[in-house]
Amino acid sequence: MTPCLLVQRTGHVATLTLNRPEARNAFSPELAVRLDEACQQLRDDREVRAIVLAAAGTDSFCAGGDLKLMIPLITGARKAETDYDHAALALMREKGRPLPTHGDIGKPLIAAIEAPALGGGLELALACDMIVASENASFAAPEVASGAYPARITYLLPRRLPYSLASEMLLSGSRLSATRAYHLGLVNELVPAGTAIAAAQKLAERIARNAPISVRSARAVAHLAMSDPAADVDGLDRAMIRKVYTSQDAREGPRAFAEKRAPVFCDH
């Protein structure tokens, strides 16, 4: 049986690929559990410095929860039958949603989007730090048209787009093209169709070449500033300064520059 989640490792970059193109890459119980498990493993793997989140096929990046398998299970319309059903329900009770949508992985996460990211797919894209999209991609939160609720998109989208445009998307379900998303700053890089994954991996590789402790520290402060305006961002910033400048990597960078060679970072 073809796995619903593909995990690829190249150097310090990992690529997770949602692999249910026949179901628009919607979350089945198995996919939700496997994605959560993979993200936890990559979060704890010191060799992985950046992660790309991609999807198979060209019809949809991700359509959110599977209307036949996942949504009826969560609402109680069908009973748990398989081990993945029970595991998915336990995951929902514990976290509400699988990683990365419910929380922070702690490492740079780049969405590679080749097709429309709608509903839960948009939520998944917004959970990433950066988005690389092809010209065929688009973004929408159509939940209100069917009486559903655009969970987490309600507060993630206004952080990345002007409030008036975010409100239009949330309340009318209107679609945002990848080209316009790029000009508004939601998309980091706009690329030809079929090249989003490769472009995202190149961006991940550029990040992975830098000092891991510096990358994680800078990201942690930026992430907190973005997600919690009331947080003590300055205090965390000062703590990260001490952490980075007492590390071996902070010594290796200037040493490599003086010796005219590429630095060899050791993540401590």
C-alpha positions as CSV (number, residue, x, y, z in Angstrom):
1,M,0.0,0.0,0.0
2,T,1.3,3.5,-0.9
3,P,2.2,5.4,2.2
4,C,0.0,8.5,2.9
5,L,3.0,10.5,4.1
6,L,6.4,10.5,2.4
7,V,9.5,11.4,4.4
8,Q,12.7,12.3,2.6
9,R,16.0,13.4,4.1
10,T,18.8,15.1,2.1
11,G,21.6,16.5,4.3
12,H,20.2,18.7,7.0
13,V,16.8,19.2,5.2
14,A,13.7,16.9,5.6
15,T,10.8,17.0,3.2
16,L,7.4,15.8,4.3
17,T,5.0,15.1,1.4
18,L,1.2,14.6,2.0
19,N,0.5,11.7,-0.4
20,R,-3.3,11.3,-0.8
21,P,-3.7,13.0,-4.2
22,E,-6.8,10.9,-4.9
23,A,-8.5,12.5,-1.9
24,R,-7.0,16.0,-2.5
25,N,-4.5,15.3,0.2
26,A,-7.2,15.6,2.9
27,F,-6.3,14.4,6.4
28,S,-7.4,10.9,7.1
29,P,-6.9,9.5,10.6
30,E,-3.7,7.8,9.4
31,L,-2.3,10.9,7.8
32,A,-3.0,13.0,10.8
33,V,-1.3,10.6,13.1
34,R,1.7,10.0,10.8
35,L,2.3,13.7,10.3
36,D,2.2,14.3,14.0
37,E,4.7,11.5,14.6
38,A,7.0,12.6,11.8
39,C,7.0,16.2,13.0
40,Q,7.8,15.1,16.6
41,Q,10.7,13.0,15.4
42,L,12.1,15.8,13.2
43,R,11.7,18.3,16.0
44,D,13.9,16.1,18.2
45,D,16.4,15.2,15.5
46,R,19.5,17.5,15.8
47,E,20.6,16.6,12.3
48,V,17.5,18.2,10.7
49,R,17.8,22.0,10.5
50,A,15.0,22.9,8.1
51,I,11.8,21.2,7.0
52,V,9.8,21.4,3.7
53,L,6.1,20.5,3.8
54,A,4.8,19.5,0.3
55,A,1.9,17.6,-1.2
56,A,1.6,15.2,-4.1
57,G,-0.4,15.9,-7.2
58,T,-1.5,19.1,-8.9
59,D,-5.2,19.3,-7.9
60,S,-4.9,20.3,-4.2
61,F,-2.3,21.1,-1.7
62,C,-4.5,19.9,1.1
63,A,-8.3,19.9,1.5
64,G,-8.3,19.8,5.3
65,G,-10.1,16.9,7.1
66,D,-11.4,14.1,5.0
67,L,-15.2,14.4,4.8
68,K,-15.6,10.6,4.7
69,L,-13.1,9.5,7.2
70,M,-11.9,12.2,9.5
71,I,-14.8,14.7,10.0
72,P,-17.4,12.0,10.8
73,L,-14.9,10.4,13.3
74,I,-14.4,13.7,15.1
75,T,-18.1,14.6,15.2
76,G,-19.1,11.1,16.4
77,A,-21.0,10.3,13.2
78,R,-19.0,7.2,12.9
79,K,-17.3,5.0,15.5
80,A,-13.6,4.3,15.7
81,E,-12.8,1.1,13.8
82,T,-9.0,1.0,13.2
83,D,-5.9,1.6,15.3
84,Y,-5.4,4.9,13.4
85,D,-9.0,5.9,14.2
86,H,-8.4,5.5,17.9
87,A,-4.9,7.2,17.7
88,A,-6.4,10.1,15.8
89,L,-9.1,10.6,18.4
90,A,-6.5,10.5,21.2
91,L,-4.5,13.1,19.2
92,M,-7.5,15.3,18.9
93,R,-8.2,15.1,22.6
94,E,-4.6,15.8,23.6
95,K,-3.7,18.5,21.1
96,G,-6.8,19.4,19.0
97,R,-4.8,19.1,15.8
98,P,-1.6,17.4,14.6
99,L,1.7,19.0,14.4
100,P,2.5,21.4,12.9
101,T,-1.0,23.0,12.8
102,H,-1.5,22.9,16.6
103,G,1.9,24.0,17.7
104,D,5.5,25.0,17.0
105,I,8.0,22.5,15.7
106,G,10.9,24.8,16.8
107,K,12.6,24.6,13.4
108,P,12.1,26.5,10.1
109,L,9.2,25.1,8.2
110,I,8.6,26.0,4.6
111,A,5.4,25.2,2.7
112,A,5.9,24.2,-1.0
113,I,2.5,24.8,-2.7
114,E,1.8,23.7,-6.2
115,A,-2.0,23.8,-6.1
116,P,-4.9,25.5,-4.3
117,A,-4.6,25.6,-0.5
118,L,-8.1,25.7,0.7
119,G,-9.6,25.5,4.2
120,G,-7.4,23.2,6.3
121,G,-4.8,23.4,3.5
122,L,-4.6,27.2,4.1
123,E,-4.3,26.6,7.8
124,L,-1.5,24.2,7.2
125,A,0.3,26.7,4.9
126,L,-0.1,29.5,7.5
127,A,1.4,27.2,10.2
128,C,4.7,27.4,8.2
129,D,7.3,30.1,8.6
130,M,7.6,30.6,4.8
131,I,5.6,29.8,1.7
132,V,7.0,29.0,-1.8
133,A,4.2,28.8,-4.3
134,S,3.8,28.0,-8.0
135,E,1.8,30.2,-10.3
136,N,-1.0,27.5,-10.1
137,A,-1.5,27.9,-6.4
138,S,-4.2,29.9,-4.7
139,F,-5.5,30.4,-1.1
140,A,-9.0,30.5,0.3
141,A,-11.0,29.9,3.5
142,P,-14.4,28.7,2.2
143,E,-15.7,27.3,5.5
144,V,-18.4,29.9,6.0
145,A,-20.1,28.9,2.8
146,S,-21.0,25.5,4.3
147,G,-21.6,26.6,7.9
148,A,-18.2,25.4,9.1
149,Y,-15.6,27.4,11.0
150,P,-12.1,28.3,9.6
151,A,-10.2,27.2,12.7
152,R,-6.9,29.0,13.4
153,I,-7.1,30.7,10.0
154,T,-9.2,33.3,11.9
155,Y,-6.1,34.6,13.7
156,L,-3.3,33.3,11.6
157,L,-4.4,35.0,8.4
158,P,-4.7,38.6,9.8
159,R,-1.1,38.3,11.0
160,R,0.1,37.7,7.5
161,L,-2.2,39.9,5.4
162,P,-3.8,43.3,5.8
163,Y,-6.8,43.0,8.1
164,S,-9.4,44.2,5.5
165,L,-8.2,41.5,3.0
166,A,-8.1,38.8,5.6
167,S,-11.6,39.7,6.7
168,E,-12.8,39.5,3.1
169,M,-11.3,36.0,2.7
170,L,-12.7,34.8,6.1
171,L,-16.2,36.3,5.7
172,S,-16.8,35.8,2.0
173,G,-14.7,32.8,1.1
174,S,-13.0,34.7,-1.7
175,R,-9.9,33.2,-3.3
176,L,-6.5,34.8,-3.4
177,S,-4.2,34.1,-6.3
178,A,-0.6,33.1,-5.8
179,T,0.5,36.1,-7.7
180,R,-1.4,38.5,-5.6
181,A,-0.3,36.6,-2.4
182,Y,3.3,37.1,-3.5
183,H,2.9,40.9,-4.0
184,L,1.2,41.1,-0.6
185,G,4.0,39.3,1.1
186,L,2.2,36.1,2.1
187,V,4.3,34.1,-0.4
188,N,8.1,34.4,-0.2
189,E,8.8,33.1,-3.7
190,L,6.6,32.7,-6.7
191,V,7.9,30.1,-9.2
192,P,6.7,28.3,-12.4
193,A,4.3,25.4,-12.1
194,G,6.0,22.2,-11.1
195,T,9.0,23.8,-9.4
196,A,7.7,24.8,-5.9
197,I,9.1,21.8,-4.1
198,A,12.6,22.2,-5.6
199,A,12.6,25.9,-4.9
200,A,11.5,25.3,-1.3
201,Q,14.2,22.8,-0.8
202,K,16.8,25.2,-2.1
203,L,15.6,27.8,0.4
204,A,15.7,25.2,3.2
205,E,19.3,24.3,2.2
206,R,20.3,27.9,2.4
207,I,18.9,28.1,5.9
208,A,20.5,24.7,6.9
209,R,24.0,26.0,6.0
210,N,23.8,28.6,8.7
211,A,24.6,28.0,12.4
212,P,21.7,26.0,13.8
213,I,21.7,27.6,17.2
214,S,21.6,31.1,15.6
215,V,18.7,30.1,13.3
216,R,16.6,28.5,16.1
217,S,17.3,31.4,18.4
218,A,16.4,34.1,15.9
219,R,13.3,32.2,14.8
220,A,12.1,31.7,18.4
221,V,12.1,35.4,19.1
222,A,10.5,36.3,15.8
223,H,7.9,33.6,16.2
224,L,7.0,34.8,19.7
225,A,6.8,38.5,18.5
226,M,4.5,37.4,15.7
227,S,2.2,35.2,17.8
228,D,2.0,36.9,21.2
229,P,2.2,40.7,21.2
230,A,2.0,40.7,25.0
231,A,4.9,38.4,25.5
232,D,8.3,39.5,26.9
233,V,10.0,39.4,23.6
234,D,12.9,41.7,24.7
235,G,13.6,39.3,27.6
236,L,13.7,36.3,25.3
237,D,15.9,38.3,22.9
238,R,18.4,39.0,25.7
239,A,18.4,35.3,26.7
240,M,19.1,34.2,23.1
241,I,22.0,36.7,22.9
242,R,23.7,35.0,25.8
243,K,22.9,31.5,24.5
244,V,24.3,32.2,21.0
245,Y,27.4,34.1,22.0
246,T,28.5,31.4,24.5
247,S,28.2,28.7,21.9
248,Q,30.9,27.0,20.0
249,D,29.3,28.0,16.7
250,A,29.7,31.7,17.6
251,R,33.5,31.0,17.7
252,E,33.5,28.9,14.6
253,G,32.0,31.5,12.4
254,P,34.6,34.2,12.8
255,R,37.4,31.6,12.8
256,A,36.2,30.2,9.5
257,F,36.0,33.7,8.1
258,A,39.6,34.5,9.1
259,E,40.8,31.2,7.7
260,K,38.8,31.7,4.4
261,R,36.9,28.5,4.6
262,A,33.3,27.4,5.0
263,P,32.3,27.1,8.7
264,V,31.6,23.7,10.2
265,F,28.8,24.2,12.7
266,C,28.2,21.7,15.5
267,D,24.9,23.0,17.0
268,H,26.2,23.8,20.5
